[in-house]
Amino acid sequence: MNAKRIKRNWLYLLAGVVIFTFGTLVFLEVNRSPEVKKSSRGVCHSKESRYYFQTLSFSAFWTVEACVEAGGRVPEKD
């Protein structure tokens, strides 16, 4: 019975480590998002843009100016 308890505790420890690692990676990925995303259609979305978080396929840039110099364009006003 003692061996089963030790095995179960190791499984809990392993599950905890996996969950902690996954959570940490997600946190780091969210916090390192680029300042500007150039979408596959060539639109440069800053973090203030309403489409920034919806843009999943993108090239990252530090500034809108750098994005435009790389062939992007600013989004049209709504």
N, C-alpha and C positions, 0 to 999 in steps of 0.2 A: 504494500500500500504506500509506503514511503517513496518508492520509485515513481509511482504514478503521480504523486504530488509534486515531485521535483520536475518531472517531464511537463506537467501542466504549468508550473511556474515559469519554466523556460519558454513555453509557447506564449504565455502572457507577456513576458519580457520582450520576446521577438516581435510580437504584434505591436507592442508599445513603441519599439524602436522604429518599425516600419511606418507607423502612423506619424510619429514625430518627424521622421525624415521627409516623408511626403508633404506634411504641412509646412515644414521649413522651406522646401524647394518651391512650393506654390507661393509662399510669402515672398521669397526672394525674386521669383519671376515677375510677380505683380509689381513689386517695387522698383524693378529695373526697367520698366517700360520706357521706350524712347520718348523724347519730347515731341517729335513730329513723325508721322507715318505717311509714306507715299503709297497710296493704294495701287492695285494692279491696273487701274484706269488712269493713273498719273495724277491723282488729286492729293495735295499735301494737307493732311489733317493734323492740326495742333491739338493739345490736350483740351483746349476750350471748344473744339469742334464737336457738334452733336453726333458725328459719325466716328469719332476717334476710337471708341471701345468696340464698335461694330466691325472695324477694319481688321481683318484677321490675316490677310495676305498682303504684306507690305515690305517696304524697304525703310530702314530707320535712319533718321537724321537728327542733328542737334538743334537746327534752326529751320524755320520756314524758308529763309533765303537760300540756305544750302540745298534744300529740297527742290526749290524752283530752279536753281542753277543746274541741278541734275536732270532737268527735263520735266519737272512737275509743274502743277499749276495750283493756284489757290482755289478753294471751293467757291462756288457761286453763292451769293447771299440769298437767304430765304425770304 
